[in-house]
Structure formats: C-alpha cells, structure tokens
Amino acid sequence: MPFGRLASATTPTAHIGLGLAAVGRPGYINLHRDRDLPEDRSVDALRERTHELLDAAYAQGVRYFDAARSYGRSEEFLGAWLAARPEVRDVVIGSKWGYTYTADWSVDAEAHEVKDHSLATFERQRAETEALLGDRLDLYQIHSVTADSPALTDKELHARLAELAADGVSVGLSTSGPAQADAIRAALTVRVDGEPLFRTVQATFNALETSAGSALAEAHEAGLTVIVKEAMANGRLAGTDAPAIVQEIAAEAGLGSDAVAVALVLHQPWAGVVLSGAATVTQLAGNLHAPLLGLDEERRSQLDALVEEPEAYWRHRAALPWS
C-alpha cells in the first residue's frame, strides 16, 4: 500500500493531503473563490497557483496529493510539478476517474462535469491519466460512488481494476451523497478472486456531515486507508462563515476556524489522511495548524451539536453556485 510510506512519517502534516479540486479549474463550489483566486484564471495563472501550493505543501510536510480527471487540468499541473522535481520521491499521488470535465475552462458552463462509471470510461480516462502522471500514480479511485452505482456490480470493470492493482496501482473509491455509508459498506463486499478490490475509501466527513463515520470505522477495521474530503464543508466551516462555536474554539486557541474543522477530523481514530482544499498558501498554512489543536470531550460535544441531517446537508451542497 502506498500509504505505508506515511506510517513512519514524523511530521503530523504528513497525514494532511492537498486536494487540487479548487485550483485545477477556474470554477468550483467553494465559498469566496472571488477572494481566493486571481482575477486572471487562465491556464497559466492556475498552473502557477497550483505549483505554488504544491511547493508550500511539500515544504511543510504534506505528502499526499489528490487530483481527478474532472478537476480541469489538475493532473497536468501535478504531473508537470513532479517532472520538474525528480528528487521528490516520498509523496503519494492519487487521482480519480468517472467524471469527465466538460466546462471548457469556463466558470459559467451549463455542465461542469459528466458522470459515467462504465468500463469504457475507465479505459479512456486511465489512458489520459497515464499520459499525464505516468508511473507516478499510486492510487486510482472511482469518483463519487453511490450505493446504486454500476461500478459496484460490474464484474468486467472489477477484473480490469484488479489488473491495475496487480500492476502496482492501488484501487480505491470516493463517495458522495446522503447514503455514503451504504456505498462504503457495499464496496467492502466487492472481491475479485476472493480478495478485496478496494484498498482506500475517500468520503465527506465534517462537523456538519458525520453520517459516514461508522462505515468509515468499519472500512478502517477492514484494512482500508480512509481519506477524508471536504473537512471544511466547501468553506462553510472556515473563516467568518463558520458557526459561532467553531469561531469561539478557534479564537481560544489563536488559530483559524479552518484548523478547528480539520482538527475534528484528525481526532477520528479511523482517519488516515485529511485533505486540505486550500486555494491560497495562507489557507494551506492555516489548515496545517490543525494538528496543534487538541479538542477535549466538552469541545467535541459542542461541535457534535452542529450536525445536520444528511439530506439537508447534501441539498445545501448541491445548491452552492459554481464560481
């Protein structure tokens, strides 16, 4: 497992990863992107921002980087960064297939991505990823699996994924939606020749949306590495947008609300890697302060009171504008 490289890491930030969803394309659903990104969102400008973030993250101990075929040019940007730094061999590189980017570098596109978990899409996107990341890819995940996804039952696809795993690339999945727990538990039953297919699971878990927690604990117990995305709920748990109790805890610790949000996830015993979705170096630095924050039982109980019903949380997320 590539994540074994992180097991002996001495820096807590090695277990915080950098996700490139917010900087690999000009439009995304995080709050306040008008403040976070330069007015010029050209390919060159976002390539420069991505490389700046990757440099800062690596210098501060981050060792997992997460891209996707649907994150615009994230794989291209990441691949170029790796190629320019051949000495960087201690990182874990993950990407995802299953969504096709369709926005044509526009914020105002009618559709930004199209989902398809078919074998044909896997074959096409695997070739595209290989062209950009080559042999640096450690983990290839099915993007946003739901309990009814054909990716959980397609035996031909499973066989092809098992071949990929035999070639040295770990196979995982990410989940989304109010029934994440169902998708995770279904994934744990998928086997090829008697062996579990999936070695990692990436899921949304934060102070507002905790419904996947028990299933993620089961996945961890089964030996999967758990990667947590959207720890800041697309910006709802950061800065002055965060609930009052989050801001209170942050002020008491002399940190930002974002550090509180990430710290809550780091406190989960099953959390292997927690992703930062930072769009600026300043945001990244704030996220990386999270390991410094201890949350006692009283503070965790206060944060527990923020939890929303999963259906309400995902409706709110679906309504966030691309900007």
Phi, psi and chi 1 to 4 in degrees:
 res  aa     phi    psi   chi1   chi2   chi3   chi4
   1 MET       -  127.8  -84.0  -69.4  -68.1      -
   2 PRO   -61.2  -28.0   21.8  -33.8      -      -
   3 PHE   -72.0   -8.9  -72.5   93.6      -      -
   4 GLY   -60.2  -24.3      -      -      -      -
   5 ARG   -63.9  -25.5  -65.9  176.5 -147.0  162.3
   6 LEU   -86.2  -15.2  -54.6 -173.8      -      -
   7 ALA   -62.3  -33.5      -      -      -      -
   8 SER   -98.7    6.8   59.1      -      -      -
   9 ALA   -64.4  139.0      -      -      -      -
  10 THR   -93.4  -13.5   57.0      -      -      -
  11 THR  -100.3  131.2   56.1      -      -      -
  12 PRO   -57.6  -29.2  -21.9   32.4      -      -
  13 THR   -69.4  -11.9   50.4      -      -      -
  14 ALA   -64.3  -19.6      -      -      -      -
  15 HIS  -100.2   12.1  -65.7  -85.2      -      -
  16 ILE  -110.2  127.2  -62.8  178.2      -      -
  17 GLY  -104.8  166.5      -      -      -      -
  18 LEU  -111.8  117.7  177.5   63.6      -      -
  19 GLY   -93.8  143.5      -      -      -      -
  20 LEU  -105.8   15.7  -58.9  179.7      -      -
  21 ALA   -60.0  -35.3      -      -      -      -
  22 ALA   -82.7  -15.3      -      -      -      -
  23 VAL  -123.8   -4.4  -70.0      -      -      -
  24 GLY   -84.7   -5.4      -      -      -      -
  25 ARG  -153.0  158.0   53.5 -167.6  170.2 -172.7
  26 PRO   -74.9  -23.2   25.3  -34.0      -      -
  27 GLY  -118.0  137.1      -      -      -      -
  28 TYR  -155.3 -179.9 -168.6   47.3      -      -
  29 ILE  -105.1   10.6   59.9  172.1      -      -
  30 ASN   -69.3  148.8  -77.5   -7.8      -      -
  31 LEU   -70.4  147.8  -57.8  179.6      -      -
  32 HIS    63.7   34.3  -53.9  -54.5      -      -
  33 ARG   -65.0  -24.1  -77.1  173.3   60.8   77.0
  34 ASP   -63.2  -28.0   56.9  -32.7      -      -
  35 ARG   -88.8  -26.3  -58.4 -166.1  -50.5 -131.8
  36 ASP   -88.0  -29.2  -62.8  -20.2      -      -
  37 LEU  -110.7  154.0  -67.2 -177.9      -      -
  38 PRO   -65.9  155.5   24.4  -34.0      -      -
  39 GLU   -59.1  -35.7 -174.7  175.4  -13.2      -
  40 ASP   -81.5  108.3  174.0   13.6      -      -
  41 ARG  -108.4   37.6  -63.5 -169.4 -168.6  179.0
  42 SER   -67.2  167.5   65.3      -      -      -
  43 VAL   -58.3  -43.7  172.9      -      -      -
  44 ASP   -63.3  -41.1  -72.7  -16.4      -      -
  45 ALA   -66.0  -41.7      -      -      -      -
  46 LEU   -77.3  -27.9  -70.4 -170.6      -      -
  47 ARG   -62.6  -45.6  179.7 -172.3  -63.5  110.0
  48 GLU   -61.6  -43.3 -178.6  178.4   -7.8      -
  49 ARG   -63.7  -42.9  174.7   61.8   61.8   87.5
  50 THR   -61.1  -45.7  -59.4      -      -      -
  51 HIS   -65.9  -35.7  -72.1 -176.5      -      -
  52 GLU   -61.8  -44.3 -179.3 -176.6   20.9      -
  53 LEU   -65.6  -43.2  -79.7  163.6      -      -
  54 LEU   -62.8  -41.4  -70.9  166.3      -      -
  55 ASP   -61.3  -47.2  -79.0  -23.3      -      -
  56 ALA   -65.1  -41.4      -      -      -      -
  57 ALA   -64.2  -46.8      -      -      -      -
  58 TYR   -62.8  -42.0 -173.9   78.7      -      -
  59 ALA   -62.6  -26.8      -      -      -      -
  60 GLN  -100.6   14.3  -65.6  175.0   81.5      -
  61 GLY    98.4    0.9      -      -      -      -
  62 VAL   -71.4  134.2  174.2      -      -      -
  63 ARG  -130.1    5.7  -67.7  -63.7 -178.5  -93.5
  64 TYR  -123.5  129.6  175.8   65.7      -      -
  65 PHE  -123.7  134.0  -60.3  124.2      -      -
  66 ASP  -124.6  120.9 -171.4   86.3      -      -
  67 ALA  -124.3 -172.7      -      -      -      -
  68 ALA  -165.2  154.5      -      -      -      -
  69 ARG   -60.0  -32.5  -71.5  -59.6  -51.9  138.2
  70 SER   -86.9   -1.9   62.0      -      -      -
  71 TYR   -87.2   50.3  -64.2  170.5      -      -
  72 GLY    58.3 -114.6      -      -      -      -
  73 ARG  -108.6   26.2  -61.9 -163.3  179.1 -157.3
  74 SER   -59.4  -42.6   63.4      -      -      -
  75 GLU   -65.1  -40.0  -69.8 -179.2  -31.3      -
  76 GLU   -61.9  -47.1  174.9 -171.9  -29.4      -
  77 PHE   -62.8  -44.8  -64.0  164.9      -      -
  78 LEU   -65.6  -43.1  177.8   55.6      -      -
  79 GLY   -61.2  -40.6      -      -      -      -
  80 ALA   -66.7  -38.7      -      -      -      -
  81 TRP   -62.5  -44.6 -176.0   82.4      -      -
  82 LEU   -65.1  -41.7  -70.0  166.2      -      -
  83 ALA   -63.5  -32.7      -      -      -      -
  84 ALA   -80.1   -7.9      -      -      -      -
  85 ARG  -132.6   65.6  -65.4  157.6 -177.9   79.0
  86 PRO   -60.6  -18.3   21.1  -32.3      -      -
  87 GLU   -75.8  -14.1   72.8  -77.4    1.2      -
  88 VAL   -83.0   95.5  174.3      -      -      -
  89 ARG  -119.5    1.1  -55.6  -58.6  -57.9 -175.2
  90 ASP  -102.9   20.4   58.4  -18.6      -      -
  91 VAL  -103.9  159.7  -64.7      -      -      -
  92 VAL  -110.7  130.1  179.0      -      -      -
  93 ILE  -114.3  123.0  -57.3  -61.2      -      -
  94 GLY  -121.4  147.5      -      -      -      -
  95 SER  -142.0  177.5 -167.0      -      -      -
  96 LYS  -139.4  147.9  -62.6 -179.2  -76.2  -67.5
  97 TRP  -125.2  162.3   70.3  -86.4      -      -
  98 GLY   124.5  -17.9      -      -      -      -
  99 TYR  -120.4  139.5  -88.4   98.3      -      -
 100 THR  -105.9  129.8  -61.7      -      -      -
 101 TYR   -72.2  125.7  178.9   65.5      -      -
 102 THR  -127.1    9.0   57.2      -      -      -
 103 ALA   -83.9   -9.8      -      -      -      -
 104 ASP    53.7   41.9 -165.8   27.4      -      -
 105 TRP    60.4   37.4 -147.8 -106.5      -      -
 106 SER  -122.3  141.3  170.2      -      -      -
 107 VAL   -78.3  -26.7  175.1      -      -      -
 108 ASP   -98.9   19.4  -58.1  -41.1      -      -
 109 ALA   -62.4  148.4      -      -      -      -
 110 GLU   -68.2  -37.6 -170.3  169.0  -40.0      -
 111 ALA  -135.8  125.4      -      -      -      -
 112 HIS   -89.6  -24.6  -70.7  -99.1      -      -
 113 GLU  -159.1  150.6   51.2 -165.9   15.4      -
 114 VAL  -125.2  129.4  174.8      -      -      -
 115 LYS   -91.3  135.8 -174.9  176.0 -177.3  177.3
 116 ASP  -159.8  114.7 -176.8   -8.7      -      -
 117 HIS  -101.3   27.4  -74.2  164.7      -      -
 118 SER   -77.9  161.9   67.6      -      -      -
 119 LEU   -60.8  -38.7  176.2   60.9      -      -
 120 ALA   -61.5  -41.3      -      -      -      -
 121 THR   -65.9  -40.9  -65.7      -      -      -
 122 PHE   -58.1  -48.0  165.3   74.6      -      -
 123 GLU   -61.0  -43.3  -63.0  -71.7    6.9      -
 124 ARG   -66.1  -48.4  171.2  175.2   58.5   82.4
 125 GLN   -73.4  -30.5  -66.1 -164.3  -42.6      -
 126 ARG   -61.4  -41.4  174.5   69.4 -172.7  102.6
 127 ALA   -65.9  -38.1      -      -      -      -
 128 GLU   -65.7  -43.5  -66.6  165.7  -12.4      -
 129 THR   -64.1  -42.5  -63.2      -      -      -
 130 GLU   -62.2  -37.4 -175.6  172.8   16.5      -
 131 ALA   -63.9  -28.8      -      -      -      -
 132 LEU   -98.0  -33.2  -65.5  168.2      -      -
 133 LEU  -112.7  -14.3  -67.7  174.2      -      -
 134 GLY    54.3 -135.1      -      -      -      -
 135 ASP   -85.1    8.8   64.2   -2.2      -      -
 136 ARG   -83.9  -10.9  -61.6  -55.2  -55.4  -89.7
 137 LEU   -72.2  123.8 -176.9   70.9      -      -
 138 ASP  -102.3  -30.8  -63.0  -62.0      -      -
 139 LEU  -139.2  128.0  169.3   64.8      -      -
 140 TYR  -122.3  120.7 -147.9   32.4      -      -
 141 GLN  -113.6  143.7  -55.5  155.8   91.5      -
 142 ILE   -75.5  128.3  -49.9  175.5      -      -
 143 HIS   -85.8  123.7 -158.0  165.9      -      -
 144 SER    56.9   59.7  -68.9      -      -      -
 145 VAL   -76.3  135.8  171.7      -      -      -
 146 THR  -114.0  167.9   54.2      -      -      -
 147 ALA   -60.9  -25.5      -      -      -      -
 148 ASP   -98.0   11.0   58.9   -7.0      -      -
 149 SER   -66.7  134.8  171.0      -      -      -
 150 PRO   -63.2  -17.4   21.7  -32.6      -      -
 151 ALA   -64.2  -19.0      -      -      -      -
 152 LEU   -86.3  -11.8  -67.6  172.9      -      -
 153 THR  -125.6   -7.8   55.9      -      -      -
 154 ASP   -78.6  100.4 -173.4  -23.9      -      -
 155 LYS   -64.9  -35.4  -60.3  -59.9 -175.9 -176.1
 156 GLU   -65.8  -41.7 -169.2  174.7   -1.9      -
 157 LEU   -63.1  -43.1  172.5   62.1      -      -
 158 HIS   -59.3  -41.5  -64.5  168.7      -      -
 159 ALA   -63.1  -40.5      -      -      -      -
 160 ARG   -68.5  -38.9 -176.6   64.1 -172.0   91.0
 161 LEU   -64.7  -37.1  -70.1  170.1      -      -
 162 ALA   -64.9  -35.1      -      -      -      -
 163 GLU   -64.2  -40.5  -69.3  175.6   10.9      -
 164 LEU   -61.2  -44.1 -178.0   65.5      -      -
 165 ALA   -62.3  -39.0      -      -      -      -
 166 ALA   -64.9  -24.9      -      -      -      -
 167 ASP   -84.2   -0.3  -71.6  -21.7      -      -
 168 GLY   106.6    1.5      -      -      -      -
 169 VAL  -101.7  119.4  177.6      -      -      -
 170 SER   -66.1  148.1  -68.1      -      -      -
 171 VAL  -111.3  131.6  172.8      -      -      -
 172 GLY  -141.9 -172.0      -      -      -      -
 173 LEU  -148.1  154.8   74.8  157.3      -      -
 174 SER  -113.5  157.2   75.0      -      -      -
 175 THR  -126.9  161.7   63.6      -      -      -
 176 SER  -155.4  164.1   61.6      -      -      -
 177 GLY    92.8  168.3      -      -      -      -
 178 PRO   -67.6  -13.7   22.4  -32.6      -      -
 179 ALA  -109.7   36.8      -      -      -      -
 180 GLN   -54.5  -41.5  -73.3 -172.4  108.4      -
 181 ALA   -58.6  -39.9      -      -      -      -
 182 ASP   -63.9  -42.1  -66.4  -21.0      -      -
 183 ALA   -65.2  -41.1      -      -      -      -
 184 ILE   -63.4  -45.9  -66.6  164.6      -      -
 185 ARG   -66.2  -36.2  -68.9 -173.4  172.6  106.8
 186 ALA   -65.0  -40.2      -      -      -      -
 187 ALA   -63.5  -33.7      -      -      -      -
 188 LEU   -65.8  -17.6  -67.3  177.8      -      -
 189 THR   -91.7   -8.8   69.3      -      -      -
 190 VAL   -76.3  123.4  176.1      -      -      -
 191 ARG  -134.4  150.7  -77.0  172.3  164.7   69.3
 192 VAL  -126.2  121.3  175.8      -      -      -
 193 ASP    54.4   37.5  -65.1  -28.4      -      -
 194 GLY    83.3   -4.9      -      -      -      -
 195 GLU  -105.3  141.4  -65.3  -63.8  -39.9      -
 196 PRO   -58.7  137.1  -20.8   32.2      -      -
 197 LEU   -81.4  -44.3  176.5   61.4      -      -
 198 PHE   -91.7  133.1  -60.8  111.7      -      -
 199 ARG  -110.4  -11.3  -54.6  -50.4  -54.0  158.8
 200 THR  -140.6  156.3   71.3      -      -      -
 201 VAL  -138.3  133.1   57.8      -      -      -
 202 GLN  -114.7  125.7 -179.1  176.0  146.9      -
 203 ALA  -142.6  158.9      -      -      -      -
 204 THR   -80.7  127.2  -65.4      -      -      -
 205 PHE  -151.8  126.0 -177.3   94.6      -      -
 206 ASN  -158.3 -177.2   56.0   56.8      -      -
 207 ALA   -61.8  -21.8      -      -      -      -
 208 LEU   -96.3  -24.5  -54.8  177.8      -      -
 209 GLU  -133.9   98.8 -160.6  -22.5   20.8      -
 210 THR  -115.9   10.4   62.4      -      -      -
 211 SER   -65.6  -21.5   63.9      -      -      -
 212 ALA   -87.0   -1.9      -      -      -      -
 213 GLY   -54.6  -49.3      -      -      -      -
 214 SER   -66.8  -37.5   59.1      -      -      -
 215 ALA   -68.4  -35.8      -      -      -      -
 216 LEU   -67.6  -35.7  -68.3  172.0      -      -
 217 ALA   -62.4  -40.4      -      -      -      -
 218 GLU   -64.9  -40.5  -67.3  168.1   26.5      -
 219 ALA   -62.9  -43.9      -      -      -      -
 220 HIS   -60.5  -44.3  172.7   74.7      -      -
 221 GLU   -62.5  -31.1 -177.5   66.0   22.5      -
 222 ALA   -80.7   -2.3      -      -      -      -
 223 GLY   101.7    3.3      -      -      -      -
 224 LEU   -81.7  147.2  -81.7   69.8      -      -
 225 THR   -82.0  129.0  -63.3      -      -      -
 226 VAL   -98.4  125.4  173.5      -      -      -
 227 ILE  -111.5  127.9  -54.1  168.5      -      -
 228 VAL  -105.0  128.5  175.5      -      -      -
 229 LYS  -111.5  162.1   59.7 -174.0  173.0   76.9
 230 GLU    57.2   41.8  -60.5 -179.7   -8.0      -
 231 ALA   -63.4  -23.0      -      -      -      -
 232 MET  -105.4   14.9  -78.6  158.2  -75.5      -
 233 ALA    51.8   49.3      -      -      -      -
 234 ASN    56.1   32.4  -59.0   99.3      -      -
 235 GLY   100.8   -8.7      -      -      -      -
 236 ARG   -69.5  -18.0  -65.1  177.0   62.4 -164.8
 237 LEU  -111.2   17.8  -66.6  168.7      -      -
 238 ALA  -118.4  149.3      -      -      -      -
 239 GLY    58.0 -145.7      -      -      -      -
 240 THR   -79.1   -4.8   56.3      -      -      -
 241 ASP   -78.5  -15.9  -69.1  -74.6      -      -
 242 ALA   -69.7  150.5      -      -      -      -
 243 PRO   -57.4  157.2  -24.2   34.3      -      -
 244 ALA   -56.4  -40.7      -      -      -      -
 245 ILE   -66.4  -35.0 -174.6   58.6      -      -
 246 VAL   -65.0  -43.9  176.0      -      -      -
 247 GLN   -64.8  -35.4  -64.8 -172.3   53.1      -
 248 GLU   -64.5  -47.1  177.5 -175.2  -41.7      -
 249 ILE   -62.8  -40.5  -63.9  170.6      -      -
 250 ALA   -62.8  -46.3      -      -      -      -
 251 ALA   -62.9  -39.5      -      -      -      -
 252 GLU   -62.0  -35.1 -176.3  179.9   87.2      -
 253 ALA   -90.5   -8.0      -      -      -      -
 254 GLY    72.0   28.5      -      -      -      -
 255 LEU  -123.7 -180.0  -60.4  173.2      -      -
 256 GLY   -90.3  163.1      -      -      -      -
 257 SER   -58.8  -34.6  -61.0      -      -      -
 258 ASP   -61.2  -37.2   57.7  -39.7      -      -
 259 ALA   -65.1  -35.9      -      -      -      -
 260 VAL   -64.5  -44.1  177.0      -      -      -
 261 ALA   -61.7  -44.1      -      -      -      -
 262 VAL   -70.1  -39.4  175.3      -      -      -
 263 ALA   -60.2  -38.3      -      -      -      -
 264 LEU   -58.6  -41.1  177.1   65.4      -      -
 265 VAL   -70.9  -41.0 -176.5      -      -      -
 266 LEU   -60.6  -24.1  -71.8  171.8      -      -
 267 HIS   -75.1  -12.9  -86.2   73.7      -      -
 268 GLN   -75.0  127.1  -51.2  -53.6  -46.3      -
 269 PRO   -65.9  -16.8   21.6  -32.5      -      -
 270 TRP   -95.3   -5.0   39.4 -101.9      -      -
 271 ALA   -77.0  117.1      -      -      -      -
 272 GLY   -88.2  -50.6      -      -      -      -
 273 VAL  -136.5  134.0  175.4      -      -      -
 274 VAL  -112.8  126.7 -177.6      -      -      -
 275 LEU   -85.0  135.0  -66.1 -179.5      -      -
 276 SER   -91.5  134.7  162.3      -      -      -
 277 GLY  -106.8   32.4      -      -      -      -
 278 ALA   -58.5  143.7      -      -      -      -
 279 ALA  -110.0   -8.4      -      -      -      -
 280 THR  -134.1  157.8   72.0      -      -      -
 281 VAL   -65.1  -34.1  169.0      -      -      -
 282 THR   -64.8  -44.2  -60.8      -      -      -
 283 GLN   -60.1  -43.6  -73.1  177.0  -11.5      -
 284 LEU   -59.1  -46.5  175.9   65.1      -      -
 285 ALA   -59.4  -40.8      -      -      -      -
 286 GLY   -63.0  -43.0      -      -      -      -
 287 ASN   -60.5  -39.2  -64.5  172.2      -      -
 288 LEU   -75.3   -5.5  -65.0  179.7      -      -
 289 HIS   -80.0   -9.8  -80.0  105.1      -      -
 290 ALA   -55.2  -40.5      -      -      -      -
 291 PRO   -62.2  -15.5  -24.9   36.0      -      -
 292 LEU   -77.8  -15.0  -58.0  175.0      -      -
 293 LEU   -97.7  120.0 -179.1   61.2      -      -
 294 GLY   -94.2  137.8      -      -      -      -
 295 LEU  -116.6  112.2  -65.5  171.5      -      -
 296 ASP   -77.0  176.6   60.2   23.2      -      -
 297 GLU   -59.6  -38.5 -174.6  175.8  -13.8      -
 298 GLU   -64.8  -44.3  179.5 -176.8   -2.5      -
 299 ARG   -66.1  -40.4  -75.3  -50.7 -161.2 -171.2
 300 ARG   -64.0  -37.6  -69.6 -161.6  -60.3  -87.9
 301 SER   -64.0  -40.1  176.8      -      -      -
 302 GLN   -64.9  -38.0  -69.9  170.4  -34.6      -
 303 LEU   -70.9  -32.3  -67.4  172.8      -      -
 304 ASP   -59.1  -29.6  -74.1  -15.2      -      -
 305 ALA   -68.8  -10.9      -      -      -      -
 306 LEU   -84.1  -11.6  -60.9  175.9      -      -
 307 VAL   -60.3  134.1  173.8      -      -      -
 308 GLU  -102.4  160.1  -60.9  175.3   -6.2      -
 309 GLU   -62.8  136.4  -71.6  -64.1  -36.6      -
 310 PRO   -53.4  -42.8  -25.8   34.5      -      -
 311 GLU   -61.4  -40.5  -68.5   78.1    6.7      -
 312 ALA   -67.0  -42.6      -      -      -      -
 313 TYR   -59.5  -47.9  174.8   87.7      -      -
 314 TRP   -73.4  -28.2  -71.3   96.0      -      -
 315 ARG   -63.9  -43.8  -81.4 -162.9  -56.4  -88.5
 316 HIS   -61.9  -43.8 -171.0  -71.2      -      -
 317 ARG   -62.7  -42.1 -173.7 -173.3 -176.2  -79.8
 318 ALA   -63.1  -25.5      -      -      -      -
 319 ALA   -87.1   -7.4      -      -      -      -
 320 LEU   -65.0  134.4  -66.4  172.6      -      -
 321 PRO   -78.6  148.0   29.6  -35.6      -      -
 322 TRP   -75.8  130.3  -72.0   77.0      -      -
 323 SER  -148.2      -   63.2      -      -      -
